[in-house]
Amino acid sequence: MASRTVVIAGATGLVGREILAGLVIARPSMLVGNREALGQPVRRGEVVASVLGKVGGFLIPANYKPIDASAVARALLSKVPSASGKAVLLSGSMRI
């Protein structure tokens, strides 16, 4: 019975290594988008920050500008399937 446990543990470890072969961490700045469509409450602070980001966006570094949630989703969809090792996506790099 002990040998069976070792085989199962070894197989589980192999599967775990395959799953964790790539790690992608997304670090977006403030997310903007249509919160109402998701059934979430509108937050006044986010609305104000979004407007300020659009008006004075040229003054804000790319990693700190508000970013659309769909841009983050697109960046993750393009990066995750081919990820190997650890990758950190900052807000500025997800705007492309």
OpenMM code with the backbone's topology and positions (N, CA, C; nanometers):
from openmm import Vec3, app, unit

residues = "MET ALA SER ARG THR VAL VAL ILE ALA GLY ALA THR GLY LEU VAL GLY ARG GLU ILE LEU ALA GLY LEU VAL ILE ALA ARG PRO SER MET LEU VAL GLY ASN ARG GLU ALA LEU GLY GLN PRO VAL ARG ARG GLY GLU VAL VAL ALA SER VAL LEU GLY LYS VAL GLY GLY PHE LEU ILE PRO ALA ASN TYR LYS PRO ILE ASP ALA SER ALA VAL ALA ARG ALA LEU LEU SER LYS VAL PRO SER ALA SER GLY LYS ALA VAL LEU LEU SER GLY SER MET ARG ILE".split()
positions = [
    Vec3(0.0807, -0.1194, 0.0000),
    Vec3(0.0000, 0.0000, 0.0000),
    Vec3(0.0854, 0.1264, 0.0000),
    Vec3(0.2002, 0.1213, 0.0655),
    Vec3(0.2873, 0.2384, 0.0716),
    Vec3(0.3401, 0.2753, -0.0669),
    Vec3(0.3734, 0.1736, -0.1488),
    Vec3(0.4266, 0.2033, -0.2814),
    Vec3(0.3223, 0.2728, -0.3680),
    Vec3(0.1970, 0.2371, -0.3496),
    Vec3(0.0900, 0.3005, -0.4249),
    Vec3(0.0792, 0.4489, -0.3884),
    Vec3(0.0941, 0.4791, -0.2619),
    Vec3(0.0892, 0.6178, -0.2156),
    Vec3(0.2025, 0.6988, -0.2778),
    Vec3(0.3194, 0.6396, -0.2872),
    Vec3(0.4342, 0.7088, -0.3449),
    Vec3(0.4088, 0.7384, -0.4925),
    Vec3(0.3529, 0.6419, -0.5648),
    Vec3(0.3248, 0.6621, -0.7066),
    Vec3(0.2236, 0.7741, -0.7246),
    Vec3(0.1185, 0.7733, -0.6449),
    Vec3(0.0167, 0.8781, -0.6561),
    Vec3(0.0768, 1.0142, -0.6210),
    Vec3(0.1554, 1.0200, -0.5150),
    Vec3(0.2184, 1.1462, -0.4762),
    Vec3(0.3139, 1.1940, -0.5848),
    Vec3(0.3890, 1.1006, -0.6442),
    Vec3(0.4806, 1.1377, -0.7513),
    Vec3(0.4068, 1.1900, -0.8730),
    Vec3(0.2970, 1.1259, -0.9092),
    Vec3(0.2179, 1.1705, -1.0234),
    Vec3(0.1561, 1.3066, -0.9954),
    Vec3(0.1091, 1.3273, -0.8747),
    Vec3(0.0501, 1.4551, -0.8382),
    Vec3(0.1557, 1.5652, -0.8454),
    Vec3(0.2764, 1.5352, -0.8009),
    Vec3(0.3840, 1.6330, -0.8096),
    Vec3(0.4171, 1.6685, -0.9530),
    Vec3(0.4159, 1.5700, -1.0419),
    Vec3(0.4435, 1.5941, -1.1828),
    Vec3(0.3361, 1.6826, -1.2436),
    Vec3(0.2120, 1.6523, -1.2143),
    Vec3(0.1012, 1.7333, -1.2645),
    Vec3(0.1126, 1.8748, -1.2096),
    Vec3(0.1460, 1.8879, -1.0827),
    Vec3(0.1613, 2.0197, -1.0223),
    Vec3(0.2701, 2.1008, -1.0899),
    Vec3(0.3821, 2.0368, -1.1249),
    Vec3(0.4897, 2.1079, -1.1936),
    Vec3(0.4460, 2.1515, -1.3327),
    Vec3(0.3693, 2.0680, -1.4004),
    Vec3(0.3218, 2.1040, -1.5339),
    Vec3(0.2243, 2.2207, -1.5278),
    Vec3(0.1385, 2.2204, -1.4298),
    Vec3(0.0418, 2.3293, -1.4154),
    Vec3(0.1135, 2.4586, -1.3808),
    Vec3(0.2133, 2.4515, -1.2951),
    Vec3(0.2838, 2.5708, -1.2501),
    Vec3(0.4081, 2.6013, -1.3331),
    Vec3(0.4158, 2.5468, -1.4543),
    Vec3(0.5301, 2.5747, -1.5398),
    Vec3(0.5358, 2.7224, -1.5766),
    Vec3(0.4209, 2.7879, -1.5827),
    Vec3(0.4154, 2.9300, -1.6130),
    Vec3(0.3258, 3.0017, -1.5148),
    Vec3(0.3694, 3.1159, -1.4696),
    Vec3(0.2917, 3.1968, -1.3770),
    Vec3(0.2861, 3.3382, -1.4323),
    Vec3(0.1659, 3.3881, -1.4531),
    Vec3(0.1471, 3.5237, -1.5029),
    Vec3(0.0734, 3.6036, -1.3963),
    Vec3(0.1339, 3.7136, -1.3555),
    Vec3(0.0737, 3.8011, -1.2551),
    Vec3(0.0388, 3.9324, -1.3232),
    Vec3(-0.0875, 3.9696, -1.3196),
    Vec3(-0.1318, 4.0965, -1.3769),
    Vec3(-0.1377, 4.2002, -1.2655),
    Vec3(-0.0751, 4.3156, -1.2901),
    Vec3(-0.0745, 4.4246, -1.1926),
    Vec3(-0.1313, 4.5499, -1.2587),
    Vec3(-0.2616, 4.5502, -1.2838),
    Vec3(-0.3203, 4.6684, -1.3467),
    Vec3(-0.3342, 4.7826, -1.2462),
    Vec3(-0.3434, 4.9030, -1.2992),
    Vec3(-0.3771, 5.0162, -1.2141),
    Vec3(-0.5289, 5.0105, -1.1934),
    Vec3(-0.5914, 5.1226, -1.1694),
    Vec3(-0.7358, 5.1217, -1.1466),
    Vec3(-0.8093, 5.0716, -1.2716),
    Vec3(-0.8967, 4.9745, -1.2526),
    Vec3(-0.9736, 4.9195, -1.3638),
    Vec3(-1.0939, 5.0075, -1.3927),
    Vec3(-1.1153, 5.0352, -1.5204),
    Vec3(-1.2337, 5.1094, -1.5620),
    Vec3(-1.3103, 5.0234, -1.6610),
    Vec3(-1.4368, 5.0492, -1.6721),
    Vec3(-1.5225, 4.9742, -1.7625),
    Vec3(-1.6670, 4.9895, -1.7200),
    Vec3(-1.7526, 4.9131, -1.7810),
    Vec3(-1.8953, 4.9219, -1.7538),
    Vec3(-1.9311, 4.8312, -1.6367),
    Vec3(-1.9287, 4.8861, -1.5158),
    Vec3(-1.9591, 4.8089, -1.3961),
    Vec3(-2.1058, 4.7693, -1.3914),
    Vec3(-2.1928, 4.8556, -1.4431),
    Vec3(-2.3371, 4.8263, -1.4395),
    Vec3(-2.3697, 4.6998, -1.5181),
    Vec3(-2.2997, 4.6786, -1.6287),
    Vec3(-2.3244, 4.5595, -1.7103),
    Vec3(-2.2929, 4.4316, -1.6335),
    Vec3(-2.2037, 4.4422, -1.5346),
    Vec3(-2.1675, 4.3268, -1.4531),
    Vec3(-2.2511, 4.3170, -1.3263),
    Vec3(-2.3451, 4.4091, -1.3117),
    Vec3(-2.4296, 4.4076, -1.1926),
    Vec3(-2.3596, 4.4617, -1.0695),
    Vec3(-2.2542, 4.5401, -1.0892),
    Vec3(-2.1800, 4.5971, -0.9779),
    Vec3(-2.2168, 4.7440, -0.9615),
    Vec3(-2.2114, 4.7941, -0.8388),
    Vec3(-2.2467, 4.9350, -0.8175),
    Vec3(-2.1426, 5.0291, -0.8783),
    Vec3(-2.1898, 5.1440, -0.9230),
    Vec3(-2.1001, 5.2468, -0.9764),
    Vec3(-2.0362, 5.3172, -0.8573),
    Vec3(-1.9065, 5.3390, -0.8650),
    Vec3(-1.8335, 5.4055, -0.7571),
    Vec3(-1.7942, 5.5449, -0.8028),
    Vec3(-1.8389, 5.6444, -0.7287),
    Vec3(-1.8135, 5.7833, -0.7670),
    Vec3(-1.6645, 5.8131, -0.7819),
    Vec3(-1.5841, 5.7635, -0.6912),
    Vec3(-1.4395, 5.7876, -0.6979),
    Vec3(-1.3783, 5.7339, -0.8258),
    Vec3(-1.4261, 5.6200, -0.8707),
    Vec3(-1.3745, 5.5621, -0.9948),
    Vec3(-1.4163, 5.6453, -1.1154),
    Vec3(-1.5380, 5.6970, -1.1116),
    Vec3(-1.5855, 5.7804, -1.2224),
    Vec3(-1.5016, 5.9075, -1.2309),
    Vec3(-1.4778, 5.9709, -1.1166),
    Vec3(-1.3965, 6.0931, -1.1132),
    Vec3(-1.2541, 6.0636, -1.1595),
    Vec3(-1.1948, 5.9567, -1.1097),
    Vec3(-1.0574, 5.9208, -1.1485),
    Vec3(-1.0496, 5.8884, -1.2975),
    Vec3(-1.1516, 5.8255, -1.3519),
    Vec3(-1.1540, 5.7922, -1.4943),
    Vec3(-1.1558, 5.9193, -1.5789),
    Vec3(-1.2377, 6.0159, -1.5390),
    Vec3(-1.2449, 6.1426, -1.6120),
    Vec3(-1.1113, 6.2161, -1.6024),
    Vec3(-1.0542, 6.2217, -1.4820),
    Vec3(-0.9247, 6.2877, -1.4645),
    Vec3(-0.8155, 6.2183, -1.5450),
    Vec3(-0.8238, 6.0860, -1.5529),
    Vec3(-0.7270, 6.0103, -1.6315),
    Vec3(-0.7353, 6.0416, -1.7790),
    Vec3(-0.8566, 6.0652, -1.8278),
    Vec3(-0.8737, 6.0982, -1.9691),
    Vec3(-0.8281, 6.2406, -1.9986),
    Vec3(-0.8602, 6.3330, -1.9074),
    Vec3(-0.8253, 6.4735, -1.9278),
    Vec3(-0.6750, 6.4969, -1.9095),
    Vec3(-0.6200, 6.4484, -1.8014),
    Vec3(-0.4794, 6.4720, -1.7715),
    Vec3(-0.3933, 6.3498, -1.7903),
    Vec3(-0.4361, 6.2600, -1.8751),
    Vec3(-0.3657, 6.1338, -1.8936),
    Vec3(-0.2215, 6.1469, -1.9367),
    Vec3(-0.1907, 6.2534, -2.0109),
    Vec3(-0.0537, 6.2714, -2.0578),
    Vec3(0.0425, 6.3006, -1.9427),
    Vec3(-0.0097, 6.3404, -1.8271),
    Vec3(0.0739, 6.3687, -1.7108),
    Vec3(0.0995, 6.2452, -1.6249),
    Vec3(0.0184, 6.1409, -1.6459),
    Vec3(0.0247, 6.0212, -1.5621),
    Vec3(0.1100, 5.9147, -1.6313),
    Vec3(0.2091, 5.8574, -1.5606),
    Vec3(0.2878, 5.7486, -1.6205),
    Vec3(0.1970, 5.6304, -1.6595),
    Vec3(0.2351, 5.5593, -1.7632),
    Vec3(0.1523, 5.4513, -1.8194),
    Vec3(0.1117, 5.3466, -1.7159),
    Vec3(0.1990, 5.3146, -1.6221),
    Vec3(0.1667, 5.2110, -1.5241),
    Vec3(0.0667, 5.2570, -1.4190),
    Vec3(0.0351, 5.3857, -1.4161),
    Vec3(-0.0576, 5.4379, -1.3156),
    Vec3(-0.1871, 5.4909, -1.3744),
    Vec3(-0.1978, 5.4965, -1.5062),
    Vec3(-0.3211, 5.5421, -1.5704),
    Vec3(-0.4305, 5.4381, -1.5516),
    Vec3(-0.5562, 5.4817, -1.5407),
    Vec3(-0.6667, 5.3847, -1.5370),
    Vec3(-0.6644, 5.3004, -1.6646),
    Vec3(-0.6983, 5.1726, -1.6505),
    Vec3(-0.6951, 5.0818, -1.7655),
    Vec3(-0.8285, 5.0087, -1.7765),
    Vec3(-0.8728, 4.9906, -1.8986),
    Vec3(-0.9990, 4.9215, -1.9233),
    Vec3(-0.9839, 4.7735, -1.8884),
    Vec3(-1.0826, 4.7196, -1.8208),
    Vec3(-1.0779, 4.5797, -1.7784),
    Vec3(-1.0629, 4.4855, -1.8979),
    Vec3(-1.1198, 4.5218, -2.0121),
    Vec3(-1.1083, 4.4357, -2.1305),
    Vec3(-0.9646, 4.4313, -2.1823),
    Vec3(-0.8871, 4.5383, -2.1627),
    Vec3(-0.7458, 4.5379, -2.2035),
    Vec3(-0.6661, 4.4409, -2.1171),
    Vec3(-0.6986, 4.4350, -1.9892),
    Vec3(-0.6319, 4.3405, -1.8993),
    Vec3(-0.6665, 4.1974, -1.9403),
    Vec3(-0.7934, 4.1739, -1.9706),
    Vec3(-0.8366, 4.0407, -2.0126),
    Vec3(-0.7664, 3.9982, -2.1413),
    Vec3(-0.7558, 4.0898, -2.2378),
    Vec3(-0.6864, 4.0577, -2.3647),
    Vec3(-0.5397, 4.0243, -2.3397),
    Vec3(-0.4753, 4.1016, -2.2533),
    Vec3(-0.3341, 4.0768, -2.2239),
    Vec3(-0.3152, 3.9400, -2.1591),
    Vec3(-0.4031, 3.9053, -2.0668),
    Vec3(-0.3934, 3.7744, -2.0021),
    Vec3(-0.4207, 3.6615, -2.1005),
    Vec3(-0.5199, 3.6792, -2.1861),
    Vec3(-0.5517, 3.5759, -2.2843),
    Vec3(-0.4364, 3.5535, -2.3824),
    Vec3(-0.3610, 3.6566, -2.4104),
    Vec3(-0.2492, 3.6382, -2.5035),
    Vec3(-0.1245, 3.5843, -2.4338),
    Vec3(-0.1054, 3.6138, -2.3066),
    Vec3(0.0176, 3.5763, -2.2369),
    Vec3(0.0097, 3.4397, -2.1683),
    Vec3(-0.1033, 3.4083, -2.1070),
    Vec3(-0.1136, 3.2873, -2.0237),
    Vec3(-0.0892, 3.1572, -2.1008),
    Vec3(-0.1473, 3.1363, -2.2187),
    Vec3(-0.1263, 3.0069, -2.2853),
    Vec3(0.0197, 2.9754, -2.3174),
    Vec3(0.1016, 3.0765, -2.3399),
    Vec3(0.2409, 3.0524, -2.3770),
    Vec3(0.3385, 3.0835, -2.2641),
    Vec3(0.2886, 3.0994, -2.1441),
    Vec3(0.3733, 3.1394, -2.0317),
    Vec3(0.4681, 3.0280, -1.9893),
    Vec3(0.5905, 3.0664, -1.9649),
    Vec3(0.6868, 2.9755, -1.9036),
    Vec3(0.7657, 3.0592, -1.8038),
    Vec3(0.7854, 3.0048, -1.6874),
    Vec3(0.8492, 3.0822, -1.5819),
    Vec3(0.7499, 3.1803, -1.5219),
    Vec3(0.8010, 3.2897, -1.4713),
    Vec3(0.7166, 3.3903, -1.4069),
    Vec3(0.7169, 3.5173, -1.4911),
    Vec3(0.5992, 3.5702, -1.5164),
    Vec3(0.5879, 3.6957, -1.5904),
    Vec3(0.4954, 3.7896, -1.5136),
    Vec3(0.5360, 3.9138, -1.5011),
    Vec3(0.4549, 4.0147, -1.4359),
    Vec3(0.4142, 4.1172, -1.5417),
    Vec3(0.2839, 4.1332, -1.5593),
    Vec3(0.2322, 4.2296, -1.6565),
    Vec3(0.1916, 4.3561, -1.5824),
    Vec3(0.2637, 4.4644, -1.6069),
    Vec3(0.2278, 4.5920, -1.5490),
    Vec3(0.1236, 4.6600, -1.6372),
    Vec3(0.0549, 4.7531, -1.5815),
    Vec3(-0.0546, 4.8199, -1.6493),
    Vec3(-0.0111, 4.8793, -1.7837),
    Vec3(0.1054, 4.9411, -1.7879),
    Vec3(0.1534, 5.0022, -1.9126),
    Vec3(0.1742, 4.9023, -2.0248),
    Vec3(0.2169, 4.7827, -1.9920),
    Vec3(0.2413, 4.6806, -2.0951),
    Vec3(0.1136, 4.6121, -2.1405),
    Vec3(0.0049, 4.6299, -2.0663),
    Vec3(-0.1214, 4.5658, -2.1043),
    Vec3(-0.2056, 4.6543, -2.1954),
    Vec3(-0.1617, 4.7735, -2.2240),
    Vec3(-0.2382, 4.8669, -2.3057),
    Vec3(-0.2285, 4.8390, -2.4550),
    Vec3(-0.1384, 4.7559, -2.4954),
    Vec3(-0.1141, 4.7321, -2.6389),
    Vec3(-0.2259, 4.6519, -2.7002),
] * unit.nanometer
topology = app.Topology()
chain = topology.addChain("A")
for resn in residues:
    res = topology.addResidue(resn, chain)
    for name in ("N", "CA", "C"):
        topology.addAtom(name, app.Element.getBySymbol(name[0]), res)
